[in-house]
Amino acid sequence: GRRHPFMLFSLLPIFLAFGLLFSVPMGMTGAPLFIYALVTLFAARIGLSFFIVPYMGLGAELSDDYAERSTIVASRVIFTVGSGLVATALAWGVFLKGANGRYEASAYSPLAWTFGGIAVAAALICSFGTLGARNRLHTAAEGARFGFMQFLREALEVLRNRSFRSLFF
């Protein structure tokens, strides 16, 4: 499908940025440390956006049936909560264990690389698991163009919605 390439190509940047974010070179302080953290955090966030946006859109396209889409969303929520619990257990039970484990700087790099690997493995399962459904996904309208003026019109339309404005601002 048209979403899968974005999901797959985002995995290496996510893995590298997440691992590097918690693997700060020794002795780095001040402005270089700030720039390092900023660049790796932006890289991780951009990589995550390239995965999450198509991933969320894919869920809506997997089925036209309301009940089935609700099951897909519920499954996502269950796996998200479950993975958060597993990550917490791994962090505190393996990498940061002990009374002063969270203060041990050397524990964060293996934690980050391990969690990055787990995230990539889960994303690969998700991506390849839904690849078989690509023939029944909705396709973009033939000849449809999307330009800046259309984006501006749609953004203004959204801004006219009072509920959106109150939540956004």
N, CA, C and O of each residue as an XYZ file, in Angstrom:
676
protein
N       0.816     -1.188      0.000
C       0.000      0.000      0.000
C       0.861      1.254      0.000
O       2.081      1.194      0.158
N       0.217      2.358     -0.176
C       0.952      3.623     -0.249
C       1.513      4.045      1.101
O       2.407      4.891      1.147
N       1.023      3.489      2.191
C       1.496      3.863      3.525
C       2.704      3.043      3.974
O       3.528      3.533      4.746
N       2.814      1.839      3.514
C       3.856      0.931      3.978
C       5.282      1.419      3.725
O       6.129      1.247      4.602
N       5.594      2.021      2.569
C       6.975      2.498      2.386
C       7.386      3.516      3.456
O       8.516      3.472      3.943
N       6.492      4.422      3.824
C       6.807      5.399      4.871
C       7.060      4.690      6.197
O       7.999      5.020      6.921
N       6.220      3.722      6.500
C       6.357      2.994      7.757
C       7.689      2.238      7.796
O       8.383      2.257      8.813
N       8.042      1.586      6.714
C       9.259      0.781      6.691
C      10.525      1.638      6.659
O      11.496      1.333      7.352
N      10.523      2.695      5.869
C      11.718      3.527      5.775
C      11.962      4.361      7.031
O      13.057      4.890      7.217
N      10.969      4.480      7.881
C      11.146      5.252      9.110
C      11.845      4.456     10.205
O      12.311      5.041     11.183
N      11.927      3.147     10.065
C      12.402      2.291     11.150
C      13.877      2.490     11.489
O      14.224      2.559     12.668
N      14.739      2.581     10.505
C      16.159      2.786     10.782
C      16.412      4.141     11.453
O      17.143      4.192     12.443
N      15.834      5.236     10.951
C      16.026      6.510     11.656
C      15.484      6.486     13.091
O      16.095      7.063     13.990
N      14.357      5.832     13.307
C      13.815      5.740     14.668
C      14.800      5.006     15.569
O      15.125      5.479     16.658
N      15.273      3.850     15.114
C      16.202      3.041     15.901
C      17.478      3.823     16.218
O      17.902      3.891     17.372
N      18.084      4.411     15.189
C      19.336      5.135     15.394
C      19.157      6.362     16.287
O      19.949      6.591     17.201
N      18.130      7.138     16.022
C      17.919      8.362     16.807
C      17.607      8.041     18.259
O      18.110      8.709     19.162
N      16.786      7.031     18.492
C      16.436      6.685     19.869
C      17.659      6.173     20.620
O      17.892      6.564     21.763
N      18.440      5.304     19.988
C      19.657      4.798     20.627
C      20.660      5.899     20.889
O      21.246      5.956     21.970
N      20.870      6.777     19.919
C      21.835      7.862     20.081
C      21.384      8.909     21.094
O      22.213      9.545     21.745
N      20.085      9.086     21.224
C      19.564     10.055     22.181
C      20.015      9.732     23.598
O      20.270     10.638     24.391
N      20.114      8.460     23.915
C      20.517      8.037     25.255
C      21.956      7.523     25.305
O      22.361      6.919     26.299
N      22.725      7.753     24.254
C      24.137      7.348     24.205
C      25.000      8.580     23.975
O      25.714      8.675     22.976
N      24.928      9.498     24.890
C      25.651     10.767     24.769
C      27.151     10.507     24.911
O      27.570      9.820     25.844
N      27.965     11.047     24.000
C      29.415     10.882     24.121
C      29.927     11.442     25.454
O      29.460     12.473     25.939
N      30.889     10.737     26.020
C      31.452     11.125     27.315
C      32.056     12.530     27.248
O      32.697     12.903     26.265
N      31.838     13.283     28.301
C      32.444     14.597     28.435
C      31.714     15.716     27.715
O      32.136     16.870     27.788
N      30.639     15.404     27.027
C      29.914     16.442     26.296
C      29.059     17.240     27.276
O      28.280     16.664     28.035
N      29.204     18.553     27.261
C      28.443     19.433     28.145
C      28.068     20.707     27.403
O      28.512     20.949     26.281
N      27.248     21.509     28.050
C      26.906     22.830     27.530
C      26.204     22.804     26.189
O      25.342     21.964     25.931
N      26.599     23.755     25.329
C      25.953     23.935     24.029
C      26.077     22.693     23.135
O      25.096     22.316     22.494
N      27.258     22.040     23.070
C      27.314     20.822     22.239
C      26.351     19.737     22.712
O      25.750     19.044     21.891
N      26.198     19.584     24.019
C      25.253     18.601     24.553
C      23.820     18.976     24.175
O      23.026     18.114     23.797
N      23.495     20.260     24.280
C      22.159     20.727     23.907
C      21.883     20.455     22.431
O      20.809     19.968     22.078
N      22.840     20.766     21.576
C      22.668     20.555     20.132
C      22.546     19.062     19.827
O      21.709     18.664     19.017
N      23.369     18.238     20.466
C      23.298     16.785     20.281
C      21.910     16.264     20.667
O      21.279     15.520     19.916
N      21.456     16.669     21.842
C      20.143     16.214     22.308
C      19.036     16.713     21.385
O      18.110     15.967     21.067
N      19.126     17.963     20.955
C      18.108     18.547     20.082
C      18.042     17.814     18.738
O      16.957     17.476     18.265
N      19.193     17.572     18.132
C      19.232     16.910     16.820
C      18.709     15.479     16.923
O      17.908     15.052     16.091
N      19.159     14.729     17.946
C      18.702     13.334     18.057
C      17.220     13.263     18.416
O      16.509     12.373     17.949
N      16.757     14.192     19.239
C      15.332     14.201     19.584
C      14.480     14.548     18.368
O      13.453     13.913     18.128
N      14.900     15.554     17.598
C      14.157     15.892     16.379
C      14.168     14.726     15.396
O      13.145     14.426     14.780
N      15.307     14.071     15.246
C      15.392     12.920     14.335
C      14.442     11.816     14.791
O      13.759     11.201     13.972
N      14.399     11.567     16.094
C      13.489     10.537     16.609
C      12.037     10.939     16.368
O      11.232     10.117     15.933
N      11.701     12.180     16.643
C      10.314     12.632     16.459
C       9.892     12.616     14.996
O       8.769     12.226     14.678
N      10.782     13.035     14.110
C      10.455     13.024     12.680
C      10.290     11.583     12.197
O       9.351     11.273     11.464
N      11.207     10.707     12.610
C      11.085      9.292     12.249
C       9.788      8.698     12.764
O       9.104      7.973     12.042
N       9.444      9.003     14.019
C       8.186      8.505     14.585
C       6.984      9.035     13.813
O       6.013      8.308     13.602
N       7.041     10.294     13.392
C       5.935     10.857     12.615
C       5.766     10.132     11.296
O       4.642      9.884     10.861
N       6.891      9.786     10.647
C       6.817      9.064      9.384
C       6.258      7.662      9.567
O       5.785      7.061      8.602
N       6.302      7.130     10.777
C       5.677      5.826     11.018
C       4.241      5.984     11.507
O       3.332      5.341     10.982
N       4.037      6.830     12.503
C       2.747      6.887     13.192
C       1.628      7.441     12.308
O       0.502      6.945     12.368
N       1.909      8.444     11.499
C       0.846      9.024     10.665
C       0.283      7.985      9.691
O      -0.935      7.816      9.637
N       1.123      7.282      8.919
C       0.539      6.246      8.051
C      -0.063      5.079      8.834
O      -1.057      4.488      8.412
N       0.539      4.755      9.964
C       0.033      3.667     10.807
C      -1.387      3.968     11.276
O      -2.256      3.097     11.230
N      -1.623      5.190     11.723
C      -2.963      5.555     12.174
C      -3.945      5.592     11.008
O      -5.087      5.157     11.155
N      -3.529      6.096      9.868
C      -4.395      6.119      8.688
C      -4.698      4.727      8.175
O      -5.790      4.467      7.671
N      -3.728      3.832      8.303
C      -3.904      2.464      7.841
C      -5.023      1.761      8.603
O      -5.790      0.993      8.022
N      -5.113      2.023      9.892
C      -6.158      1.396     10.702
C      -7.553      1.727     10.214
O      -8.449      0.882     10.241
N      -7.733      2.957      9.770
C      -9.046      3.369      9.267
C      -9.358      2.738      7.916
O     -10.525      2.587      7.554
N      -8.330      2.373      7.175
C      -8.543      1.798      5.849
C      -8.641      0.276      5.846
O      -9.056     -0.314      4.849
N      -8.268     -0.360      6.938
C      -8.286     -1.823      6.952
C      -9.695     -2.390      6.866
O      -9.890     -3.528      6.439
N     -10.673     -1.591      7.273
C     -12.050     -2.073      7.213
C     -13.006     -0.902      7.023
O     -12.759      0.202      7.508
N     -14.087     -1.155      6.319
C     -15.150     -0.157      6.185
C     -16.243     -0.383      7.226
O     -17.160      0.428      7.358
N     -16.143     -1.484      7.958
C     -17.138     -1.836      8.957
C     -16.796     -1.145     10.287
O     -15.674     -1.247     10.783
N     -17.775     -0.449     10.844
C     -17.563      0.311     12.086
C     -17.112     -0.584     13.238
O     -16.171     -0.240     13.953
N     -17.763     -1.713     13.424
C     -17.427     -2.620     14.529
C     -16.019     -3.181     14.360
O     -15.274     -3.315     15.331
N     -15.665     -3.505     13.125
C     -14.334     -4.051     12.865
C     -13.251     -2.984     13.109
O     -12.199     -3.286     13.673
N     -13.509     -1.747     12.685
C     -12.555     -0.656     12.953
C     -12.413     -0.418     14.441
O     -11.316     -0.137     14.923
N     -13.512     -0.528     15.178
C     -13.459     -0.371     16.633
C     -12.594     -1.454     17.261
O     -11.865     -1.186     18.215
N     -12.666     -2.664     16.741
C     -11.831     -3.759     17.228
C     -10.355     -3.487     16.927
O      -9.485     -3.780     17.747
N     -10.083     -2.936     15.765
C      -8.699     -2.589     15.404
C      -8.155     -1.543     16.369
O      -7.038     -1.680     16.867
N      -8.932     -0.508     16.632
C      -8.496      0.549     17.553
C      -8.331     -0.008     18.964
O      -7.362      0.323     19.648
N      -9.247     -0.832     19.400
C      -9.150     -1.435     20.735
C      -7.899     -2.297     20.845
O      -7.226     -2.285     21.876
N      -7.587     -3.038     19.800
C      -6.368     -3.856     19.801
C      -5.129     -2.992     19.909
O      -4.197     -3.322     20.643
N      -5.115     -1.895     19.185
C      -3.985     -0.964     19.274
C      -3.819     -0.436     20.695
O      -2.708     -0.386     21.222
N      -4.912     -0.049     21.299
C      -4.859      0.493     22.662
C      -4.343     -0.564     23.634
O      -3.503     -0.268     24.484
N      -4.834     -1.781     23.514
C      -4.390     -2.867     24.394
C      -2.895     -3.114     24.236
O      -2.181     -3.249     25.230
N      -2.414     -3.175     22.992
C      -0.987     -3.401     22.769
C      -0.149     -2.213     23.232
O       0.966     -2.399     23.719
N      -0.664     -1.005     23.088
C       0.066      0.172     23.548
C       0.217      0.161     25.061
O       1.312      0.380     25.577
N      -0.863     -0.091     25.767
C      -0.810     -0.155     27.227
C       0.075     -1.318     27.669
O       0.896     -1.166     28.573
N      -0.089     -2.465     27.039
C       0.722     -3.633     27.380
C       2.202     -3.399     27.150
O       3.031     -3.786     27.974
N       2.544     -2.761     26.024
C       3.959     -2.491     25.750
C       4.526     -1.480     26.728
O       5.702     -1.555     27.085
N       3.708     -0.535     27.168
C       4.158      0.406     28.184
C       4.462     -0.283     29.500
O       5.437      0.050     30.174
N       3.627     -1.242     29.865
C       3.850     -2.007     31.096
C       5.105     -2.878     30.985
O       5.892     -2.963     31.927
N       5.286     -3.520     29.833
C       6.479     -4.347     29.622
C       7.738     -3.471     29.639
O       8.747     -3.844     30.237
N       7.677     -2.319     28.988
C       8.832     -1.415     28.977
C       9.185     -0.953     30.386
O      10.362     -0.878     30.739
N       8.182     -0.648     31.182
C       8.423     -0.231     32.558
C       9.059     -1.362     33.361
O      10.010     -1.142     34.112
N       8.532     -2.561     33.199
C       9.087     -3.714     33.910
C      10.530     -3.985     33.480
O      11.383     -4.262     34.324
N      10.809     -3.908     32.185
C      12.178     -4.110     31.711
C      13.114     -3.018     32.213
O      14.231     -3.298     32.649
N      12.653     -1.778     32.150
C      13.502     -0.665     32.580
C      13.886     -0.812     34.039
O      15.070     -0.783     34.375
N      12.903     -0.967     34.907
C      13.176     -1.005     36.349
C      13.655     -2.364     36.824
O      14.377     -2.452     37.817
N      13.266     -3.424     36.132
C      13.644     -4.765     36.580
C      14.946     -5.278     35.998
O      15.547     -6.196     36.556
N      15.403     -4.699     34.874
C      16.614     -5.196     34.228
C      17.692     -4.111     34.133
O      18.799     -4.283     34.643
N      17.366     -3.014     33.488
C      18.390     -2.013     33.188
C      18.674     -1.046     34.340
O      19.826     -0.676     34.566
N      17.652     -0.643     35.056
C      17.810      0.367     36.109
C      17.553     -0.210     37.493
O      17.192      0.523     38.413
N      17.734     -1.507     37.647
C      17.385     -2.147     38.913
C      18.359     -1.722     40.014
O      19.480     -1.279     39.764
N      17.878     -1.878     41.216
C      18.687     -1.519     42.373
C      18.302     -0.151     42.901
O      17.594      0.617     42.249
N      18.785      0.131     44.094
C      18.425      1.388     44.764
C      18.883      2.609     43.981
O      18.184      3.622     43.963
N      20.035      2.535     43.339
C      20.571      3.687     42.604
C      20.647      3.431     41.106
O      21.398      4.098     40.396
N      19.874      2.470     40.629
C      19.923      2.104     39.218
C      19.613      3.245     38.272
O      20.226      3.361     37.211
N      18.676      4.077     38.645
C      18.316      5.183     37.735
C      19.395      6.246     37.648
O      19.372      7.078     36.741
N      20.346      6.231     38.584
C      21.446      7.199     38.566
C      22.679      6.658     37.846
O      23.690      7.351     37.726
N      22.589      5.434     37.377
C      23.714      4.808     36.690
C      23.663      5.168     35.208
O      22.885      4.594     34.447
N      24.501      6.125     34.807
C      24.463      6.641     33.430
C      24.733      5.552     32.400
O      24.185      5.597     31.299
N      25.565      4.579     32.739
C      25.921      3.529     31.771
C      24.755      2.592     31.469
O      24.828      1.817     30.516
N      23.685      2.643     32.256
C      22.538      1.762     32.029
C      21.610      2.278     30.938
O      20.847      1.503     30.361
N      21.663      3.566     30.650
C      20.693      4.148     29.722
C      20.959      3.808     28.259
O      20.016      3.645     27.484
N      22.204      3.700     27.879
C      22.504      3.376     26.487
C      22.000      1.984     26.104
O      21.315      1.856     25.089
N      22.314      0.925     26.882
C      21.751     -0.386     26.519
C      20.228     -0.409     26.571
O      19.589     -1.081     25.762
N      19.644      0.321     27.520
C      18.180      0.411     27.611
C      17.619      0.999     26.318
O      16.665      0.466     25.752
N      18.210      2.094     25.855
C      17.706      2.770     24.657
C      17.859      1.904     23.410
O      16.927      1.812     22.611
N      19.018      1.266     23.227
C      19.228      0.423     22.050
C      18.308     -0.787     22.078
O      17.799     -1.205     21.038
N      18.090     -1.354     23.266
C      17.180     -2.497     23.393
C      15.750     -2.084     23.079
O      15.059     -2.763     22.319
N      15.307     -0.981     23.656
C      13.942     -0.516     23.398
C      13.761     -0.106     21.941
O      12.701     -0.329     21.356
N      14.799      0.495     21.355
C      14.735      0.828     19.929
C      14.588     -0.421     19.081
O      13.815     -0.438     18.123
N      15.337     -1.480     19.432
C      15.226     -2.751     18.713
C      13.863     -3.395     18.868
O      13.310     -3.940     17.913
N      13.325     -3.329     20.074
C      11.988     -3.884     20.315
C      10.942     -3.115     19.515
O      10.038     -3.708     18.927
N      11.073     -1.786     19.498
C      10.125     -0.954     18.740
C      10.196     -1.267     17.251
O       9.166     -1.354     16.583
N      11.403     -1.435     16.732
C      11.556     -1.762     15.310
C      10.971     -3.137     15.013
O      10.302     -3.323     13.996
N      11.221     -4.102     15.899
C      10.653     -5.440     15.687
C       9.126     -5.394     15.679
O       8.493     -6.015     14.825
N       8.536     -4.668     16.617
C       7.076     -4.537     16.663
C       6.549     -3.830     15.414
O       5.521     -4.222     14.861
N       7.249     -2.797     14.976
C       6.826     -2.064     13.782
C       6.943     -2.929     12.529
O       6.111     -2.838     11.627
N       7.980     -3.770     12.478
C       8.110     -4.692     11.336
C       6.975     -5.704     11.319
O       6.428     -6.009     10.259
N       6.619     -6.225     12.483
C       5.494     -7.157     12.571
C       4.212     -6.475     12.097
O       3.433     -7.055     11.341
N       4.005     -5.249     12.548
C       2.811     -4.493     12.148
C       2.819     -4.218     10.644
O       1.816     -4.427      9.962
N       3.953     -3.753     10.139
C       4.035     -3.390      8.721
C       3.851     -4.599      7.814
O       3.048     -4.568      6.881
N       4.599     -5.663      8.091
C       4.487     -6.847      7.239
C       3.187     -7.603      7.493
O       2.677     -8.287      6.606
N       2.653     -7.478      8.707
C       1.379     -8.118      9.024
C       0.205     -7.517      8.280
O      -0.775     -8.207      8.001
N       0.295     -6.244      7.960
C      -0.792     -5.578      7.225
C      -0.503     -5.469      5.734
O      -1.360     -5.020      4.973
N       0.674     -5.867      5.308
C       1.039     -5.776      3.898
C       0.122     -6.620      3.017
O      -0.153     -6.256      1.874
N      -0.348     -7.740      3.544
C      -1.241     -8.603      2.772
C      -2.593     -7.969      2.486
O      -3.305     -8.400      1.579
N      -2.949     -6.951      3.255
C      -4.245     -6.294      3.057
C      -4.157     -5.121      2.092
O      -5.154     -4.433      1.877
N      -3.002     -4.879      1.512
C      -2.830     -3.678      0.688
C      -3.722     -3.652     -0.550
O      -4.045     -2.578     -1.056
N      -4.122     -4.826     -1.043
C      -4.982     -4.864     -2.238
C      -6.400     -4.391     -1.952
O      -7.117     -4.000     -2.874
N      -6.815     -4.420     -0.692
C      -8.177     -3.978     -0.384
C      -8.212     -2.599      0.279
O      -9.272     -2.145      0.710
N      -7.050     -1.929      0.363
C      -7.012     -0.584      0.935
C      -7.516      0.425     -0.088
O      -7.453      0.188     -1.295
N      -8.003      1.525      0.397
C      -8.465      2.598     -0.484
C      -7.269      3.182     -1.233
O      -6.162      3.261     -0.701
N      -7.514      3.584     -2.465
C      -6.444      4.203     -3.249
C      -6.749      5.681     -3.423
O      -7.894      6.121     -3.323
N      -5.695      6.426     -3.685
C      -5.866      7.860     -3.918
C      -6.616      8.054     -5.234
O      -6.465      7.269     -6.170
N      -7.417      9.099     -5.289
C      -8.175      9.387     -6.504
C      -7.211      9.642     -7.659
O      -6.206     10.335     -7.498
N      -7.518      9.086     -8.800
C      -6.678      9.234     -9.979
C      -6.643     10.698    -10.410
O      -7.686     11.334    -10.566
N      -5.457     11.214    -10.596
C      -5.306     12.590    -11.052
C      -5.548     13.639     -9.976
O      -5.519     14.837    -10.261
N      -5.781     13.210     -8.762
C      -6.014     14.167     -7.677
C      -4.719     14.887     -7.337
O      -3.673     14.264     -7.157
N      -4.805     16.192     -7.253
C      -3.637     17.009     -6.916
C      -3.894     17.677     -5.583
O      -5.023     18.026     -5.238
N      -2.825     17.839     -4.855
C      -2.924     18.519     -3.573
C      -1.901     19.636     -3.580
O      -0.701     19.392     -3.705
N      -2.378     20.853     -3.447
C      -1.479     21.997     -3.477
C      -1.597     22.850     -2.230
O      -2.410     22.585     -1.345
N      -0.782     23.859     -2.181
C      -0.743     24.733     -1.024
C      -2.077     25.445     -0.806
O      -2.517     25.598      0.333
N      -2.717     25.877     -1.879
C      -3.991     26.601     -1.731
C      -5.075     25.675     -1.170
O      -5.894     26.104     -0.357
N      -5.084     24.420     -1.597
C      -6.050     23.473     -1.050
C      -5.770     23.254      0.436
O      -6.698     23.198      1.242
N      -4.496     23.130      0.797
C      -4.125     22.975      2.201
C      -4.602     24.183      3.004
O      -5.156     24.026      4.092
N      -4.391     25.371      2.480
C      -4.801     26.595      3.168
C      -6.317     26.639      3.351
O      -6.799     26.989      4.429
N      -7.076     26.284      2.303
C      -8.541     26.259      2.406
C      -8.999     25.276      3.477
O      -9.879     25.587      4.280
N      -8.402     24.099      3.483
C      -8.791     23.090      4.471
C      -8.387     23.494      5.885
O      -9.116     23.223      6.839
N      -7.232     24.137      6.026
C      -6.807     24.608      7.346
C      -7.760     25.682      7.866
O      -8.115     25.682      9.044
N      -8.172     26.594      6.992
C      -9.126     27.627      7.400
C     -10.476     27.025      7.758
O     -11.141     27.483      8.687
N     -10.876     26.005      7.023
C     -12.136     25.324      7.328
C     -12.076     24.694      8.721
O     -13.036     24.786      9.487
N     -10.973     24.068      9.041
C     -10.810     23.467     10.365
C     -10.819     24.546     11.438
O     -11.413     24.359     12.500
N     -10.166     25.673     11.171
C     -10.106     26.759     12.158
C     -11.467     27.404     12.406
O     -11.659     28.056     13.432
N     -12.409     27.234     11.490
C     -13.762     27.770     11.706
C     -14.559     26.927     12.698
O     -15.608     27.355     13.181
N     -14.063     25.739     12.997
C     -14.738     24.850     13.935
C     -14.416     25.299     15.361
O     -13.261     25.270     15.787
N     -15.446     25.711     16.084
C     -15.273     26.261     17.430
C     -14.674     25.238     18.399
O     -13.831     25.595     19.223
N     -15.092     23.987     18.315
C     -14.564     22.942     19.188
C     -13.072     22.740     18.950
O     -12.296     22.605     19.896
N     -12.679     22.721     17.684
C     -11.271     22.565     17.368
C     -10.463     23.729     17.928
O      -9.417     23.521     18.542
N     -10.935     24.932     17.722
C     -10.214     26.116     18.215
C     -10.037     26.067     19.734
O      -8.963     26.384     20.246
N     -11.074     25.676     20.444
C     -10.969     25.654     21.904
C      -9.976     24.580     22.364
O      -9.261     24.794     23.343
N      -9.917     23.455     21.693
C      -8.956     22.405     22.048
C      -7.540     22.752     21.602
O      -6.578     22.503     22.328
N      -7.413     23.329     20.404
C      -6.099     23.595     19.842
C      -5.398     24.743     20.560
O      -4.221     24.642     20.907
N      -6.129     25.833     20.780
C      -5.496     27.009     21.383
C      -5.541     26.939     22.891
O      -5.053     27.846     23.565
